[in-house]
């Protein structure tokens, strides 16, 4: 009975710890979320900035698993290339040591209740505040408090080794076997991390066991090495069903961490001696958590320093290992939702959506340019071009459907008013862009009909099409530029002017067409097609104004 209660106490303590980490990570992410975009911009600089970015993000959100899942998602969305993603993952491995230091220093050097309960007490009143920022800071404080409270419960739940010599004997049976012991405890660390789905929680369990005397410093260090491998499973699972490069990024994470454990195998005994020499703390149980944190940090820094020069080779290896499959070779559009149990992913998902919408804008712009070129320069292969634009139009339909579903999923998360407004605006934007794709396809079909029937439009009509197309292109350029930045009031005023200009042009040129028909100066069928063309140009102007209005509300 005592053993059963012991197990449930351990599970309950771990549950409080993990829940505290989730609440804390969510709160930190909400507080720092708006700054993440500027941090992410550094990723494109070089491999060193990528490592630094990975370190900073992980240190801020307190979860290397969340960072690597985000990286997989960004690669999947085309926001990062494989080389950049590997650098960020390397930095995340260093960033996760910050959590280890916090847990080891505060959790094992102070009376935890003296810190945990006041933090919860301070955060609780803020949690009921009407101000969003205060509620977010409350989550940070309460999360920290619960994390340390869970750690305190974990320490109290782990039995003292003196009262349970059988446990020590069990561990002792696996020590002293040289390389086999190394493999066993590395595998134990990997399995522990996979089981709890958190390298920080696994580390907390490891330092607690060391603190209670279950394991010595070298054994605990082997388990820590295994936890570095186990933490890669989260990103691996997140990469299932993603693009080939996203899967490669997840495999690079696994390869990088395995590589570190492999080279450490050959120098492990000497590395332990180096850490003992480097450590300012005497080798007593109360200082083992800090010594393990030092081991964890020095190992990850050294592994990153070695591998940062080998990033291109890592990329080449994973490209050989992970080949494109049938899903990668077909052209079905799929937007994968970023999920993580340890961080609120809303900001990152919405940034991914912004980039996808920007792609949709460029597709519509390319369709429009192609249709204009073929209108003024028809040729025998016009049917092939119609098929090309038809394929692009089907892609715009798929993107509109997928992005809308994606945003609907985002709206089910806990959102601020700003995020809710952004989601509504983005849904409107993709709907209008899909409408533009439809109108461009109809323009292309009218062009083909004109070519097939060998209809000649009046010279004035041809010039008028050029005029209205020029105004539409200017409108599309306006919201294209503003797609990744805020639409200012003066920009929206310009949008209204362009929409009025297109409407007035359409009315004037429609009247001109009717005059030409009445006077018998032009082919009636050609003029009717021309009037239909003007209608679709006007529709694009209407859609463009709606996009500009929606962009005005996106922050």
N, C-alpha and C positions, 0 to 999 in steps of 0.2 A: 504493500500500500504506500509506504514511504517513497519507494522508487517511482511509482506512478505520479505521486504529488510532485516529486522533484522534476520529472519531465514536464508536467503541466506548468510548473512555476517557471522553468527555463523558457518554455514556449511563450508564456504570457509576458515575461520580461523582454524577450526578443520582439514580441509584437508591439509593446509600448515603444521600444527603441526604434523599430522600423516606421511606426506611425508618426512618431516625433520627427524622424528624418524627412518623411514625406511632407508633413505640414510645414516644417522649416524650409525645405527646398522650394515648395510652392510659394511660400511667402517671399523668400529671397528672389525667386524668379519674377514675381509680380512687381517687386520693388525695382529690380534691375532690368526687367524685360525690355523696356523702351530703349535701354542703352545697348542691348545686345546687337542691334543692327549695325551700330557704329563699330562695335568690337569685331563683328563678322567681316567688316570691310578690310581689315588687316590681313585676312586669310590669303588674299590674292597677291600680297607683296612678294614674299619669298618663304622658303622652308623654315627659316628662323622665326619669322613673324607668325607662321602657321602654328609652330610649337608654342610660342608665347600665347597665342589666342586660345589654343586648347587648354593651356594651363589656367588662364584667366577665367574662362567660362566655367571650368570645373571647380575652381576655387570659389567662384561666386555662387553657383547653384548647388555645390556640395554633392555632386554625383557624377562620377566618371561614366557610369553606364548611361545616364541621361545624355551626356555630351556625345558619346559615341553613337547613340541612337539618332541624335540630331544630325550628326555628320553623315550617317547612312542616308537619312532622309534628304539632306541637301545635295548629296551626290546623285540620288535618285531623281531629284528635281532639276539637275543640271546646274545648280548654283555653285558647286565645287567640282574640281576635277580630281582624279585619283591621287595625284601627287600632293595636292593641297590637303586632301582628307587624311592621308597618312601622317602628315606633319601635325595636324590638329589632334589626331588620336595619340600621338607620342606626347604631346603637351598635356593631354587629359590624364595620362598615367602619372605625370608629376603632380598635377593639380589635385588628384585624389589623396595625396599624402598630407594635404592641409587638414582634411577631415581627421586623419589618423592622429596628427599632432594635437588637435583640439580635444579629441576623445581621450588620448593618453595623458595629456597634461592636466586638463580640468577634471576628467573622470576618475583619475587615480592619484591625484595630488591634493585634492580638496574634498571636504565633506560635501558630497554632491547635493544633498537635500538643501544645503545652505545656499546653493546657486539655483537649483532647478525650481523650487517652489516660489521664490521671489520673482523669477522670470515669468512664470505662469501668472502670478499675482499681478504683475505690472501689465502683462499683455491682455488679461481678461477684460478689463474695462475698455481698453482700446478696441477690442474685438466687436463691441456693440456700438462703436462710434458711427456717425453718419458719413464721416469723411473716408473715402476709399483708401487713401494713403495710410491713415492710422490703422485701418483694419488689416492692411497688408503687413504693416510692421508688427501688429499683434500676432499674426500668424508666425512671423519669424521668431518672436519671443516665446510664444507658447510652444512652437516646434522645438526650439532649443531646450526649453524646460522639460518637455516630454522625453526628448532624446536622452538627456542626462538622467532623468528619473528612471527610464528604462535601463540605462547602464547601471544605475545603482541597484535596481532589482536584480539585474543579471549577476552583479558581483555577489549579492546576498544569496542568490539561488544556487550558485555553483558551490558545491560542498568543499570544505577544507580537506586537503589531501591527507592530513594526519588522521582524520576520522574515517577515511576511505582508502586504505592502503591497496585495496584490490584494483582501484582505478590506476594507481601509479604503476602497479605491476603489469597491468594490461598495456599501458603505454611503453613501459620499459622493455616489454617483449619485442617491440618493433624498433627499438633503438640499438645502436651499436652494431648494425649490420652493413655498414659502409654505404655503397651505392644503392643497395636495396632499400635501406631506411630512407635515403634521400627521395627515391621514387615514391615510396609509400606515403610519406608526409606531404610531398608536393601534390600527389593525387588526392590526399585527404583535404588539402586546402582548396583545390579546384572544386571538389565535390561539395564542400561546405558552402562556397560562394554560389555555386549553381543552385543549391537547395534553398538558400535564403534570398537569392537574386539581389544581393547587395554586397559589394566588396567591403564597404565600411562596416556593415553589420558583421560580416565574417571576421574582419579585423578586430572588432570589439570582442567577439567570442574568443579569438586567439589570444589577445592580450589578457583577457580575464583568466583564461586557463593558465597562462604563464604567471600571472599575478598570484593565483591560488596555489602554484607549485605543481600543477599537473605535468607541465612540460618545461624543459629548460630553454635557454635562449637559442641555441642552434636548431632545436626541433621546431620552435615557434617560427624561426626564420624560414625554415623549409616550407612550413604551412603558408606563410606569407607569400612565398614565391608561387605556390600553387594557386593562391587567391588571385594573383595577377593573371593567370590563365583562365580561371573560372569566370572572371568578370567579362570576358569577351563573348560569353554565350548570349548575353542580352542583345548585343549588336548583331550577332549571328542570326538570332531569331527574328529581329527586326528587318533583316535583309531578305527574308523569304518572300518571294513574289515581286521583288523590286528589279530594277534594271541591272544589267551585267556589271556596270561600274559600281553600283551601290553594293552588290554582293562582293565585289573585289575589295571594296573598302573594309567590309566586315572581316573578310579573310586576312587582309593585311594586319588588322588589329590582332587577330589570333596569331599570325605568323610572327609579328613583332614581339609579342609577349613570350611565345615559346622560344624564340631566338635568345631572349634574355635569360631564361631559365637554363638553356643549353650551355651558354658560355659560363654561366655562374657555376654549373656543375663541376667544371674543371678547377675552379679557384675557390670553391665554397669555404673550405677550411681556412684558407689564408684571408678571405674576405671577412669572415667572422673575427679573426684576430685583428684585422684592420679596424673594424667597427669597435671592438673592445678598446683598442688603442685610442681611437678617435673620440669615444664616448667620455664625457666629463663625469658620468655617474658611475658609482661603484656598482659592482655586479651583485645587487641584492634584489629580492623580489619586488619591492616597492618601486624600483627604477626600471624594471624590465619593460613596461609599456613604453617608456621614453626611448629606451635602447632599440626596441623594435621599430618605433617610428623613425629613428635615425637610420636603421638598416633599410627600411622601406624607401625612404627618401633618397639615400645615397645610391641604392641599387637602380631606382628608376631614373635618376639623373644620369648615371653612368650609361645605362642602357640607351637612353635617348641620345646622349652625346656620341655614342658609337654608331647608332643607327641613322642619325640625321644625315650622315654622309652617304648612306646606302639607300636612301628613299627611292631613287630611280630603279635600283635593283630589286627592291621589295615590289615595286609596281610591275616590273617585268615578270617576276615570279608569279604574282597573283594573276596576271594576265594569261600566263601559261596554264595555271591551275584552273581558273574559272573561265570557261568558254561560253560564248553566247548560246542560249537555248532557243527553242522554237518560239517562245513568247517574246524573246528579244528581237527575233527576226521579223515577226509580223508587225504591222503598223497600228495595231489597236492601242488607243490612247488610254493610259491608266494613271491616275493620281493617287499616290499612296499616302494615307493619313499617318502622321507621326504620333505615336503613342508612347508614353512612358509613365510608369507607376510612381516615379520619384520626382517629377517636375511637371508643372503646368505647361503644356506645349503650345498654347494658343498663339503667342507672339511668333514663334517659329513657323507654325502652320500658316498663319496669315502672310508672313513674309514669303513663304513658298508659293502661296496663291498669287501674290502680287507678281512674282516672276512668271508664273504660268499665264496670267492674264496678259503680261507684256508679250509673251510668245504669241498668244492669240491675236493681239493687236498687229504684230508683225506679219502673221499669216494673212490677215484680212488686207493689210496694206499691200502685200505681195500679190494677192489675188486681184486687187483693184488695178495695180500697175500693169499686170499681165493683160487684163481685160481691155484696158485703154490701148495698149500697144497693138493688140490684135484687131481692135476696132479700126484703128487708123492704118494698120498694115496687115490685112487679111491674106492668108496663103492657103495652099492645098492641105496642109497638115493641121488645119483649124480644129478638126475633130479630136486630134490628140490633145490639143490645148484645152478643149472643153472637158475632156476626161480628166486632165490634170486638175483643173479648177473644181470639177465635181468631186474629186477625191479630197481636195483641200476643204471644200464646203462640208463634206461628211465629217472631216476631222474637226471643223469648228462646232458641228453638232455634238460630237463625242466629248470635246473639251468643255462645252457648255454644260452638258449633262454631268460629267465627272466633277467639274469644279463646283457646280451647284450642290451636288451631293456631299462633296468634301466640306463646303462651307456650312451645310446643314449639320454635319457632324461636329464642326467647330462650335456651332451655336448651342450644342447640347452640353458643352463644358461650362464651368463657372466663368461668366464673362463680366467685364466692366461695361458701362454704358458706351464707352468709346469703341470697344471691340465689337459690341452688338451693332453699332452704327456702321462700322467698317464692313462687317459681314453683309449687312443689307445692301450697302452701296456696291460691294463687289458682285453680289448676285445680280443686281441691276445691270452692272457693266457687262458681264459675260452674256446676259440675255440680249443686250443691244448689239454686242459684237457678233453674236450668232445671226441676228437680223441683218447686219451688214453683209455677212457671208452669203446669206440667201439672196440679197439684192444684187450683189456682184455676180453671182451665178446667173441670175436672170438677165443681167446686162450681157453676159457672155453668150447666153442662148439666143438673145435678140441679134447679136452680132453674127452668130452662125446662121440664123434664119435669113438675115440680110445677104450673107455671102452665098448661101445655097440657092436662094431665089434670084440671085444676081440683081438685086435692087440697088439703085444708085440714089443716094440722098442729095438733096439740093446743096450746093456749095455753102450757102449761108448756114444750113443746118449743121454741116460738118464743123464749121468755125464755132457755132454756138455750143456744140458738144464739148469742144476744146475749152471754151470759157467756163462752163459749169463744172467740168472735170477739174479745172485748175482751182476753183473755189473749194471743191470737195477735198482735193488733195491737201490744200492749206489747212482745212478743218481737221483732217486726219493727222496731219503733222503736229497740230496743236495738242491734241490729247495724247499723241504718242510720246511727245516730250514730257508731258506732265504725268505719265502713267506711274513713274517711280518717284515722283515728288509731289508736293502739295499743289493743288490748283488754287491759285490766288483769285481774289475778287476781280481784279482787272483782267485776268485770263478768262474768267467766266463771262465777263462783259464782251470780250472779243469773240467768244463762242456764240453769244446771242447775235452779234453783228454778222458773223459768217452765216448763221442759220437764216437770218433775214435776207441776206444777200442771195443765198441759194434759192429761197422761196420766190423772191422777186424775179430772179433770172428765169426760173421755171415758168412763172406766170407770163412773163414777157415773151419767152421763146415758144411757149405753147400757143399764144395768140398769133405769133408770126407763122407758125405751122398751119394754123387754121386759115390764115389769110392766103397762104400759098395754095392750099387745097381749093379755096373758093375761087381764086383767080386762075386755077388750072395750070399753075407754073411748076408743078412738081408731081411726082408719082404718088398717088393716094396711099398705096400700101407702105411705101417708104416713109411717108410723113406720119402714118399711124404708128409704125415701129419707132419713129423718132419721138413721138409724144410719150410712148410707153417708156422709152429710155429716160426721158426727162423725169418721169414719175419715180423711177428707181433711184436716180441721182438725188432727188428731193428726199426720198426715204432715208438714204444714207446720211443726208444732212440732219434729218430728225433724230436718227439713232445717235449721231455724233453729239448733238446737243444734250441728249439724255445722259450720254457717257460723261460729258463735261460737268453736268450738274451733279452726277454721282461722285465724280472725282473731287468735287469741291467739299464733300462731306467726309472724305477719307483723310484720316490723320495718321 
